[in-house]
């Protein structure tokens, strides 16, 4: 007698589905996370929180300055320079500060070494157009400044008591500097390497400074490492996850390749996203 003669078809269907689920369980449900992976997840959270603290510090100073400037007639009034000088004197992370009017013209800067920028119109290109056009707190995409460093700009709008846009106060910073302050000690202590990357592939931080400012998807350095670029696309498309790839063993040993594991998380700030990626060399065995 067949199974179908003993059991109703509905029961057989349930049994078949249950068996299929059990066979597929290893793909549907990830294995339990090991202690090493749990530690890496904690490290990612630690790095994210401390990087966000620095960005909060920069933007908080700008917000306070914007509040001071809102009481004036415009961002061209004499007290503007005093406000910028005060920002610069207590600054820890920014390279310079500036104010721009509603037409995008720089009206004041600090420190004085950049005074030649006063009068320049920042519109007509990014991030200037977005800073003036949005009239909201703003974090730019990273870019390579004409001086050669990797820069970001954070802007805060200056509004009158009636809400009229009078311009913005800006901070210029090199993210690789303050990211190194947070990440460097963790890399040394935990024997890991870390990269911070925009979803478009622009590298904001890497222990190998030669990689900073390059783009994972377009730079010649990475084109021979197709599996790294494929992983990069996965990282760009997902806020968090893990994967593997092959790359140089270390910045000091580019002649030897090694399989590495990658774990990442995402910092979101003023509408922008930075992927924080921890790398560990895979243990062969």
N, C-alpha and C positions, 0 to 999 in steps of 0.2 A: 504494500500500500504506500502511495507517495505521501510526501509531507502535505501536499495540497488537499489530500483526502482527509487528513486528520485535523488540520487547522483551517479556519476561515482565511480568505485572502487578505483581509484587513490586518490580521495578526501577523501573517507572513510579511506583509509590507513593513510593519513596525520593526520586525526582527532584522530585515534587510537594511533598513535605515540605521538601526542601532549599530550593526556591524560596520557599516560604512563610516559612521561617526567615529567609532573606536579606531578604525584603521587610519583615519585622517587626523586623529587627535594631535599627533606630533606636529602637524602643520597648522592646525587651528589654534592650538594652545601652546605658547612658547614655554620652554623648560624653565624651571625655577631659577631665579637669578642667583649666581654664586656670590660669595663674600667679596671677591675682587671686583665684580661688576657693581655691587652695591656701593662699594667705596668710591668707584669712579663716578657714579650718579651723584653721590654726596659732594665730590670734588667739583663737578659741573655746577651744582647748585650754589656752592660756595663762591666760585668764580663769577657766576652770573650776578649774585647779590652784591658782591664787592665792586664789580664794574658799574653796575647800576647806581651804586652809592656815589661814585665819582661823577657820573653824568648828572645825577640829581644835584650834586654840589655845584657844578658849573651852571646848570640851568636855574638853580635856586638863586645864585648870585645875580644872574641876568634878570630874573623876575623882580628881585629887590631893586635893582638899578632902574628897571623900567618903571617901577612904582615911583621912585624919586623923580625921574624925568617927566612923568606924566603931569606933574604940577607946574612945569615950565611952559613957556609960550610955544616952544618947538624944540627939536633936537639940535638946533643951531644956537641955542642960547648959551651964554658964557658958563653957566654951571655944569654944562654937559661934560666939559673936559675934566672938571673936578671929580665928577662921578666915575668917569672912565679911569682916571688916575687912581682913584680909590680901589676900583676893581683890580687893577693891575698890581697895586702894592700888596694886596692880600691874596693874590692869585697863586695857586699851587699847580694847576694843570693847564691853564690856557697860555697860549703864546702871545696873543694880542687881543685887544678889544676895539670895537668901533661902533659908531652910530651911523645910520643911514636915514635920510629923509624919505617921505612917501614917494618921491620920484626916483629913489634908488641912489641918490648921490651921497657919498661918504661925507659926513659933516665934522667928525672928530675921531681921533684914534689914540690908543695908548698901547705900548710905550711910544715915546717921542720918535724913536728911530724909524717908525712907519709913517711919520707925518706927511711924507710925500704922497700918500694915498688920498689925502683929503681933496675932495673935489671930483674924484673918480666916480663914474656911474657904473654900478655893479649889475645893472640890468642888461639884457641882450644875451645872457648866457646863464647857465646854472652854476652855483645855486642862487645867484642873485635874483633871477626872475621869480623863483619860488618863495624866497624870503620876503620880497616886496608884494608879490601877488597874493600870497596866502593870508597875510596879516594875522598870523597865528604863531604860537610857539613852533619852532621848526628845527629839525636835525637834518643836515645835508647828507647825501651819499659822500663817501670818501673820495678824494681826488689827489692827484700828485700836484702839489703847488709848484709854482715857477722856481722857488728856491730849492726844490728837489725833495722835500719831505712829504709824507702822506698827511693830508689835512682833512679835518671836518670843521664845519661851522654849525654852531648852535645860535639861534636867533630868538629874541623875545620881543613881542610888539609893544610899542609905547602908545598908549591910548589916552585921550583926554578924559576928563571927568564925564563927558557926554558920550564916550565910546568912540570918538573919532580917531582914526588911525593917523598918528603923527610920525611914524617911522619905526625903526627897530634898533635894538642894541644887540651886538653880535660878539661872540667869542670864537676865536680860531684856536684849535688844538691839534696836536699830533697824537692820534690814538695809540700809536705804537709805543709812545712814551709811558702814558698812564696805564696801558694794558700790561706792559712789562713790569710795572711796579706791583700789580696784583698777581700776575701769572708767574713771573720769574721764580719767586720763592716756592710756589707750589710745584713747579716743574722740578726744581732741585730736590725738594723734600720727598716727592712721590715717585721720582724717576719716570716722569712722563714728558711728552711734548704736547704743546697746545697751539692750535691755530684759531684765529678769529677771522671770520670771512663774511662778507655780505652775500645774500642769495644770488647776486649776479656773478659771483666768483672773485670779486676784488678782495685781496688779502690785507687785512688791517693789522694783524700781528702774527709773527712767527719767530721762533727762537733763531732761525736762520734769517738774519736781517735782509739777505739778498732776495728773499721771497716777498717781503713787504712791498705793497704797491703793485704787485703783479696780479694777473687774473688767471685763475685756475683753468678757465675754459678757452682762453685765447692766447695765452703766452706760450712761446716756443718751448720753454723749459718743461712744460707739462705734456706736450703733445705725444710724446712716446709712451706715456703712462696712461693708456686708454682706460684701464680699470680704475685708476684714481679719478679720472675725469667722470667716469660713469658713477662712481660713488659720490663725487661732488654734486652731480645732478640730483641724486637721491637726497643728499643733505640739503640742497637748495629747496627741494620740493616738500620737505618734512621738517616740522619744528624740532623733533627729537628722534633718536634711533641709534642704530649701530650697524657696522659693516666692516669689510676687510679690503685691503688693497696691497699693491707692491710698490715700493719707492726706495729711495736712497736709505741706507741703514741709519745714517745720521748726517748732520750738516758737515761734520769733519771726515765723513767716510762716504763720499759720493760715488766711489768706485765699486761698492758692494750693495746689492739689493737685498731687501728683507720684506717678508710679509708682515703687515701691521694691522692692528685692530683699531677701529675708530668708533668713538661714542660722542654724541653731540646733543646739545640743548640750545635754546634760543633766548636771547635777550631782546625784548621789544621795548622801544623807547621813542616817543614822539612820532609814531607811525613808521619807524624804520625797524629792521630786524638784523641782528648780528648772530650768526651761528658760532657757538663756542664748541670747539672740537678737541677732544682729548685722544691722543694716539699712544698706543702701547705696542711694542714689538710682540708678535705672536710667539708663543713658546712652542718650539718644534719638539716633536716626540713621536 
